[in-house]
Amino acid sequence: FLSNGKDWEKMKTSIPGVFVQKLPAYKSSPSRLVIEINPLDSAGAPSKRRGFIIRSIEELEQIRRIFQDDKLDKLQNILESVNPKIKGSTSMKSEDVLEL
């Protein structure tokens, strides 16, 4: 996928909502693969145009710590109580799946 995939192409994994994405070369950095986390909608398609990109194990560990903070739940509940409800749907296309 790193050598044959197109820039910005995504590959599904066996973990729902987790994708592998190929980033293009940029300045002195070569092309590389990263994790994209993008929750799925009711049809099984990514719910966001762009997901959250994780480039290293250090970033993954930081994200885990953030998501484990109970204050994040409290903040989300507050935001949901003041925000209007929004519905959306996207369609899912057939793709290869990277089994983990």
FIFIKOL-789687 format. One line per 3 residues: their letters; for each residue x, y negated, z of N, C-alpha, C. Coordinates in Angstrom, 3 decimals. Layout:
a) X/Y/Z/X/Y/Z/X/Y/Z; ...
// end
This chain:
fls) 0.831/1.197/0.000/0.000/0.000/0.000/0.873/-1.257/0.000; 1.984/-1.222/0.734/2.877/-2.377/0.778/3.474/-2.659/-0.594; 3.854/-1.611/-1.311/4.471/-1.819/-2.625/3.455/-1.858/-3.761
ngk) 2.299/-1.203/-3.605/1.330/-1.122/-4.700/0.100/-1.998/-4.524; -0.176/-2.438/-3.318/-1.377/-3.229/-3.070/-1.240/-4.655/-3.574; -2.367/-5.280/-3.855/-2.385/-6.681/-4.275/-2.291/-7.570/-3.041
dwe) -1.732/-8.773/-3.218/-1.678/-9.736/-2.123/-3.079/-9.991/-1.590; -3.222/-10.018/-0.292/-4.466/-10.252/0.446/-5.440/-9.081/0.379; -5.070/-7.987/-0.280/-5.952/-6.819/-0.353/-6.090/-6.188/1.031
kmk) -7.278/-5.651/1.304/-7.549/-5.007/2.589/-7.861/-3.537/2.374; -7.464/-2.722/3.362/-7.783/-1.305/3.353/-8.489/-0.982/4.666; -9.596/-0.274/4.568/-10.301/0.169/5.770/-9.450/1.185/6.511
tsi) -9.669/1.276/7.816/-9.048/2.329/8.617/-10.173/3.170/9.214; -9.811/4.213/9.906/-10.823/5.052/10.550/-11.350/4.416/11.837; -10.813/3.259/12.211/-11.307/2.521/13.376/-12.290/1.472/12.869
pgv) -13.566/1.561/13.226/-14.546/0.584/12.732/-14.141/-0.848/13.094; -14.137/-1.729/12.093/-13.801/-3.130/12.311/-12.318/-3.437/12.267; -11.491/-2.428/11.982/-10.044/-2.635/11.901/-9.585/-2.314/10.482
fvq) -8.846/-3.255/9.901/-8.376/-3.137/8.528/-6.868/-3.357/8.489; -6.218/-2.865/7.428/-4.829/-3.197/7.141/-4.875/-4.149/5.957; -4.168/-5.262/6.080/-4.174/-6.270/5.022/-2.741/-6.540/4.577
klp) -2.558/-6.708/3.268/-1.241/-7.028/2.727/-1.111/-8.539/2.599; -0.126/-9.095/3.300/0.152/-10.520/3.187/1.203/-10.732/2.106; 1.072/-11.795/1.319/2.069/-12.059/0.281/3.375/-12.579/0.885
ayk) 4.437/-12.523/0.099/5.704/-13.117/0.522/5.489/-14.619/0.688; 6.180/-15.196/1.678/6.046/-16.628/1.930/7.401/-17.175/2.341; 7.899/-18.133/1.594/9.227/-18.716/1.815/10.251/-17.594/1.923
ssp) 10.875/-17.412/3.081/11.910/-16.377/3.209/11.368/-15.055/3.748; 10.064/-14.993/4.050/9.466/-13.753/4.566/8.973/-12.876/3.418; 9.308/-11.591/3.445/8.814/-10.687/2.401/7.341/-10.333/2.634
srl) 6.730/-9.702/1.656/5.366/-9.189/1.826/5.348/-8.246/3.008; 4.223/-8.213/3.722/4.117/-7.293/4.853/2.677/-6.926/5.117; 2.513/-5.857/5.894/1.188/-5.378/6.268/0.879/-5.825/7.684
vie) -0.376/-6.221/7.907/-0.818/-6.660/9.226/-2.155/-6.006/9.541; -2.532/-6.068/10.810/-3.847/-5.601/11.246/-4.816/-6.766/11.152; -6.003/-6.509/10.629/-7.082/-7.489/10.671/-8.223/-6.880/11.478
inp) -8.692/-7.621/12.472/-9.843/-7.197/13.260/-11.018/-8.055/12.829; -12.079/-7.396/12.363/-13.250/-8.099/11.860/-14.473/-7.237/12.173; -15.269/-7.627/13.164/-16.437/-6.824/13.545/-17.338/-6.531/12.345
lds) -17.983/-5.381/12.383/-18.866/-4.969/11.292/-20.298/-5.387/11.567; -21.023/-5.685/10.486/-22.446/-5.997/10.629/-23.259/-4.707/10.607; -24.568/-4.828/10.612/-25.436/-3.645/10.666/-25.313/-2.757/9.429
aga) -24.834/-3.315/8.314/-24.649/-2.532/7.092/-23.263/-1.897/7.022; -22.415/-2.157/8.023/-21.077/-1.592/8.031/-20.036/-2.427/7.319; -20.400/-3.636/6.914/-19.475/-4.534/6.226/-18.870/-5.522/7.222
psk) -17.681/-6.051/6.928/-17.102/-7.064/7.817/-18.070/-8.233/7.998; -18.203/-8.695/9.230/-19.181/-9.749/9.516/-18.630/-11.148/9.278; -17.333/-11.286/9.137/-16.700/-12.584/8.923/-15.942/-12.581/7.608
rrg) -15.812/-13.769/7.021/-15.042/-13.878/5.786/-13.585/-13.505/6.049; -13.058/-14.002/7.168/-11.696/-13.669/7.579/-11.721/-13.181/9.011; -10.993/-12.138/9.263/-10.914/-11.608/10.610/-9.714/-12.164/11.353
fii) -9.437/-11.576/12.494/-8.306/-11.979/13.317/-7.095/-11.153/12.908; -5.991/-11.817/12.583/-4.781/-11.151/12.106/-3.819/-10.901/13.264; -3.275/-9.690/13.321/-2.269/-9.336/14.321/-1.014/-8.901/13.575
rsi) 0.091/-9.610/13.828/1.332/-9.377/13.095/2.365/-8.541/13.850; 2.204/-8.400/15.166/3.232/-7.689/15.939/2.604/-7.030/17.164; 3.350/-6.126/17.772/2.878/-5.466/18.991/2.757/-6.486/20.121
eel) 3.617/-7.503/20.122/3.533/-8.546/21.143/2.211/-9.305/21.034; 1.815/-9.651/19.806/0.525/-10.320/19.606/-0.620/-9.423/20.056; -0.547/-8.139/19.730/-1.590/-7.196/20.132/-1.713/-7.143/21.654
eqi) -0.591/-7.099/22.347/-0.619/-7.067/23.812/-1.213/-8.347/24.392; -0.891/-9.495/23.808/-1.462/-10.764/24.274/-2.972/-10.793/24.061; -3.416/-10.310/22.910/-4.851/-10.277/22.613/-5.570/-9.361/23.596
rri) -4.981/-8.221/23.902/-5.589/-7.306/24.877/-5.781/-7.991/26.223; -4.761/-8.725/26.673/-4.872/-9.432/27.957/-5.983/-10.478/27.912; -6.077/-11.198/26.814/-7.126/-12.219/26.680/-8.506/-11.575/26.736
fqd) -8.705/-10.488/25.989/-10.019/-9.841/25.957/-10.395/-9.199/27.286; -9.430/-8.880/28.117/-9.720/-8.276/29.417/-10.071/-9.308/30.485; -9.911/-10.583/30.194/-10.213/-11.638/31.165/-11.730/-11.779/31.302
dkl) -12.241/-11.602/32.518/-13.685/-11.692/32.769/-14.253/-13.073/32.450; -13.415/-14.091/32.485/-13.884/-15.445/32.184/-14.323/-15.576/30.726; -13.788/-14.728/29.865/-14.182/-14.747/28.459/-15.652/-14.361/28.310
dkl) -16.110/-13.360/29.074/-17.528/-12.977/29.066/-18.397/-14.134/29.539; -17.974/-14.782/30.599/-18.731/-15.911/31.142/-18.824/-17.031/30.105; -17.711/-17.346/29.459/-17.705/-18.385/28.432/-18.639/-18.030/27.281
qni) -18.590/-16.784/26.814/-19.449/-16.380/25.703/-20.918/-16.461/26.081; -21.271/-16.056/27.288/-22.662/-16.159/27.744/-23.129/-17.609/27.776; -22.258/-18.510/28.215/-22.610/-19.934/28.231/-22.841/-20.435/26.810
les) -21.935/-20.087/25.897/-22.070/-20.536/24.510/-23.328/-19.979/23.857; -23.629/-18.706/24.105/-24.833/-18.108/23.527/-26.101/-18.745/24.076; -26.048/-19.231/25.299/-27.243/-19.851/25.882/-27.538/-21.224/25.273
vnp) -26.536/-21.887/24.717/-26.758/-23.220/24.140/-26.779/-23.218/22.613; -26.205/-22.219/21.985/-26.161/-22.166/20.521/-27.452/-21.607/19.939; -27.850/-22.103/18.738/-29.005/-21.507/18.060/-28.641/-20.126/17.518
kik) -29.635/-19.266/17.394/-29.421/-17.928/16.836/-29.287/-18.041/15.321; -28.311/-17.308/14.755/-28.074/-17.323/13.316/-28.050/-15.891/12.820; -28.774/-15.627/11.737/-28.768/-14.295/11.129/-27.980/-14.349/9.835
gst) -27.321/-13.249/9.514/-26.591/-13.156/8.259/-26.394/-11.704/7.889; -26.223/-11.449/6.602/-25.944/-10.080/6.176/-25.036/-10.116/4.967; -24.200/-9.087/4.860/-23.318/-8.940/3.715/-23.425/-7.508/3.228
smk) -23.036/-7.292/2.003/-23.083/-5.933/1.464/-21.708/-5.295/1.585; -21.683/-3.976/1.539/-20.442/-3.220/1.695/-20.082/-2.569/0.373; -18.796/-2.688/-0.033/-18.369/-2.023/-1.256/-17.524/-0.805/-0.915
sed) -17.475/0.132/-1.821/-16.740/1.372/-1.592/-15.238/1.116/-1.668; -14.495/1.612/-0.677/-13.046/1.429/-0.633/-12.394/2.672/-0.047; -11.067/2.749/-0.215/-10.299/3.802/0.441/-10.276/3.540/1.937
vle) -10.121/4.587/2.722/-10.056/4.471/4.173/-8.745/5.071/4.651; -8.013/4.310/5.486/-6.782/4.803/6.089/-7.142/5.530/7.365; -6.981/6.846/7.390/-7.325/7.666/8.555/-6.226/7.550/9.593
l) -6.604/7.225/10.845/-5.622/7.085/11.934/-5.760/8.206/12.925
// end
